[in-house]
Amino acid sequence: MCLAHKNANLLVTNKLAISFRQRHILEIQVVSPKCVSSTKKRYEETGTVSDRSRSGRPRKLTLRDKNYIFREIRKDPTSSDQKLATDFNSKTQAVRISNNYY
């Protein structure tokens, strides 16, 4: 989220700004009308301007898991992905993907 959108979010969540019309908010902040209207609508529906949770499959590996794998690869670059998978107790394919991004 860019600075202009953050400022628009702050302005929309301000109790006084809720009574403002979009035109007044646009005059104060340099943001698109779509940004103001969607932020205001999201605030009215959910009571917050933070992003909604997205649907979909959760990630297989967390950032902590990836860091562990990268550390192991740095220690021993010749280690196989199957050995890492058994050490990590994960599927080989997930380790192989992380190994490719190293």
PADREN-279805 format. One record per residue (C-alpha): residue number from 0; residue in one letter; x negated, y, z negated. Coordinates in Angstrom, 1 decimal, decimal comma. Example, Ala and Ser with C-alpha at 12.3 -4.5 7.8 and 13.67 -1.06 7.14 Angstrom:
<rs>
<k 0 r A px -12,3 py -4,5 pz -7,8>
<k 1 r S px -13,7 py -1,1 pz -7,1>
</rs>
This chain:
<rs>
<k 0 r M px 0,0 py 0,0 pz 0,0>
<k 1 r C px -1,5 py 3,3 pz 1,0>
<k 2 r L px -1,7 py 6,4 pz -1,1>
<k 3 r A px 1,2 py 8,1 pz 0,6>
<k 4 r H px 3,5 py 5,1 pz -0,1>
<k 5 r K px 2,4 py 5,0 pz -3,7>
<k 6 r N px 3,2 py 8,7 pz -4,1>
<k 7 r A px 6,6 py 8,1 pz -2,5>
<k 8 r N px 7,2 py 5,2 pz -4,9>
<k 9 r L px 6,3 py 7,4 pz -7,8>
<k 10 r L px 8,6 py 10,1 pz -6,6>
<k 11 r V px 11,5 py 7,8 pz -6,0>
<k 12 r T px 11,2 py 6,2 pz -9,4>
<k 13 r N px 11,1 py 9,6 pz -11,1>
<k 14 r K px 14,5 py 10,1 pz -12,7>
<k 15 r L px 14,8 py 13,5 pz -11,2>
<k 16 r A px 13,9 py 12,4 pz -7,8>
<k 17 r I px 16,7 py 9,8 pz -7,6>
<k 18 r S px 19,1 py 12,7 pz -7,2>
<k 19 r F px 17,0 py 14,3 pz -4,4>
<k 20 r R px 18,0 py 13,7 pz -0,9>
<k 21 r Q px 15,6 py 12,0 pz 1,4>
<k 22 r R px 15,0 py 15,2 pz 3,2>
<k 23 r H px 13,7 py 16,8 pz 0,0>
<k 24 r I px 11,4 py 13,9 pz -0,7>
<k 25 r L px 10,1 py 14,0 pz 2,9>
<k 26 r E px 9,3 py 17,7 pz 2,5>
<k 27 r I px 7,3 py 17,1 pz -0,7>
<k 28 r Q px 5,5 py 13,9 pz 0,6>
<k 29 r V px 4,1 py 13,2 pz 4,0>
<k 30 r V px 5,7 py 9,8 pz 4,5>
<k 31 r S px 8,0 py 8,3 pz 7,1>
<k 32 r P px 11,8 py 8,4 pz 6,5>
<k 33 r K px 11,8 py 4,6 pz 6,6>
<k 34 r C px 9,3 py 4,4 pz 3,8>
<k 35 r V px 11,5 py 6,7 pz 1,6>
<k 36 r S px 14,8 py 4,9 pz 2,4>
<k 37 r S px 13,4 py 1,4 pz 1,9>
<k 38 r T px 11,7 py 2,4 pz -1,4>
<k 39 r K px 14,8 py 4,1 pz -2,7>
<k 40 r K px 17,0 py 1,1 pz -1,7>
<k 41 r R px 14,6 py -1,3 pz -3,3>
<k 42 r Y px 14,6 py 0,7 pz -6,5>
<k 43 r E px 18,4 py 0,9 pz -6,6>
<k 44 r E px 18,7 py -2,9 pz -6,0>
<k 45 r T px 16,0 py -4,2 pz -8,3>
<k 46 r G px 15,1 py -1,3 pz -10,7>
<k 47 r T px 11,5 py -1,4 pz -9,6>
<k 48 r V px 9,5 py -0,3 pz -6,5>
<k 49 r S px 7,0 py -3,2 pz -6,6>
<k 50 r D px 7,0 py -5,7 pz -3,7>
<k 51 r R px 9,4 py -8,5 pz -3,9>
<k 52 r S px 8,1 py -12,0 pz -4,2>
<k 53 r R px 7,8 py -13,8 pz -0,9>
<k 54 r S px 9,0 py -17,2 pz -0,2>
<k 55 r G px 6,8 py -19,9 pz 1,2>
<k 56 r R px 4,5 py -22,7 pz 0,2>
<k 57 r P px 2,0 py -21,8 pz -2,6>
<k 58 r R px -1,7 py -21,8 pz -1,9>
<k 59 r K px -3,4 py -25,2 pz -2,3>
<k 60 r L px -6,5 py -23,7 pz -4,0>
<k 61 r T px -6,6 py -20,8 pz -6,4>
<k 62 r L px -9,4 py -18,2 pz -6,2>
<k 63 r R px -11,0 py -19,9 pz -9,2>
<k 64 r D px -11,0 py -23,2 pz -7,4>
<k 65 r K px -12,5 py -21,7 pz -4,3>
<k 66 r N px -15,2 py -20,0 pz -6,4>
<k 67 r Y px -16,0 py -23,4 pz -8,0>
<k 68 r I px -16,4 py -25,0 pz -4,6>
<k 69 r F px -18,6 py -22,2 pz -3,2>
<k 70 r R px -20,8 py -22,5 pz -6,3>
<k 71 r E px -21,2 py -26,2 pz -5,8>
<k 72 r I px -22,1 py -25,7 pz -2,1>
<k 73 r R px -24,7 py -23,0 pz -3,0>
<k 74 r K px -26,2 py -25,4 pz -5,5>
<k 75 r D px -26,4 py -28,3 pz -3,0>
<k 76 r P px -25,7 py -27,2 pz 0,6>
<k 77 r T px -26,2 py -30,8 pz 1,8>
<k 78 r S px -23,3 py -32,2 pz -0,3>
<k 79 r S px -20,5 py -33,8 pz 1,6>
<k 80 r D px -17,0 py -32,6 pz 1,5>
<k 81 r Q px -15,8 py -36,0 pz 0,4>
<k 82 r K px -18,1 py -35,8 pz -2,6>
<k 83 r L px -16,8 py -32,3 pz -3,4>
<k 84 r A px -13,2 py -33,6 pz -3,1>
<k 85 r T px -13,8 py -36,4 pz -5,5>
<k 86 r D px -15,6 py -34,1 pz -8,0>
<k 87 r F px -12,8 py -31,5 pz -7,6>
<k 88 r N px -10,0 py -34,1 pz -7,7>
<k 89 r S px -8,4 py -32,5 pz -4,6>
<k 90 r K px -7,7 py -33,5 pz -1,0>
<k 91 r T px -10,7 py -33,7 pz 1,4>
<k 92 r Q px -9,0 py -31,4 pz 3,9>
<k 93 r A px -8,6 py -28,6 pz 1,4>
<k 94 r V px -12,3 py -28,7 pz 0,5>
<k 95 r R px -13,2 py -28,9 pz 4,2>
<k 96 r I px -11,2 py -25,7 pz 4,9>
<k 97 r S px -13,0 py -23,9 pz 2,1>
<k 98 r N px -16,4 py -25,4 pz 3,3>
<k 99 r N px -15,8 py -23,9 pz 6,8>
<k 100 r Y px -15,3 py -20,4 pz 5,4>
<k 101 r Y px -18,5 py -20,5 pz 3,5>
</rs>
